[in-house]
Amino acid sequence: MRLDSAARFAAVALMWGSSYFWIKIVFGGLNSAQFSFFRILVGAVAMLGILALGRERLPRGAGVWARLVLIAFLANALPVLLVELVDDAVGADADMVSVFNASVPLCVVLLCLAARRADRVPARVAAGLVVGFAGVLVLYAPWGAEWLSAGAAVNAAAAVAYAWSMLLMEKLMGAEEGGGRAMTPLVLATTQAVIGVGWAGINMPNGGFDSTPHFSASIIGALLVLGILNTGLVYMCFAWLIREEGAAKASGVLYAVPVVLTLGMVLLEDYVLGTREILGMAVIVAGLILTRLPQRTAPAGRTRSADRATPAAKSPAAVR
């Protein structure tokens, strides 16, 4: 794995895995709807500034924006909407929710298979994702959860929606001759933040005006971290991983998130690890290593998808 790809992978895992601790700070003065709006607003302003400095422009054309809106809807608005429509979803078992969140990589693989695009998921990557998911099951041990419930159905639908959004992102950043738009990760991340402001604004009447937000130095600092890094720059790194490696392989970073979260709880909240949790994290790491082992070079004369990508999108890793 290239050093720059490893750095992006680590940045996404560390930021998304530590989000829980930053969010706890923000919730000291803001409710959920207020947090969502201010976080995405900060991220959008920051990314628009970076876009201007990079002398890039937002895309043009209704067709492109329709796809971008669909991605934002699948990844952000739909899960919130489903939770609001189904009462049981709010009280769903936390371990079960974590398992569904970690099932997104498998959903990506299943969607590729359903679209008859198994060539986009090398067998070794698929095997690594299965091993990683097994580690998540061991880590959370959600055996007592109510899997046949409305809450479980909502979280399953959200996982599929998020996986679909990743495949759409991969398509948009693909080469134009392959039907893509060759969109850069910076432009994609910026547009998602801008659209996210609209989704969050629509959701503000759902509790956002119930109380007055309180801002302290720590809350503002946490909002800046979550907005600029989590919503903006780190999301751009995630999009970059998808462009370089394909949605299936890049989605494996979601397995690293619970590992970072668990270790963070040990360091910051004096959480005591049990044997099962240590074993689960070890299996997750083994699965991630399997997915990210360097692939063998394709035989001479054989066309690879990476050869058809734009020069900026090429990397030693196979682009699926």
Secondary structure, DSSP 4 states (H G I P E B T S, - for coil): --HHHHHHHHHHHHHHHHHHHHHHHHTTT--HHHHHHHHHHHHHHHHHHHHHHTT-----SHHHHHHHHHHHIIIIIHHHHHHHH-HHHHT--HHHHHHHHHTHHHHHHHHHHHTT-GGGS-HHHHHHHHHHHHHHHHHH--TTS-SSSHHHHHHHHHHHHHHHHHHHHHHHTS-GGGT-----HHHHHHHHHHHHHHHHHHHTTTTTTSS-----HHHHHHHHIIIIIIIIIHHHHHHHHHHHH-HHHHTTHHHHHHHHHHHHHHHHH-PPPPHHHHHHHHHHHHHHHHHHSPPPPPPTT---GGGGS-GGG--SSPP-
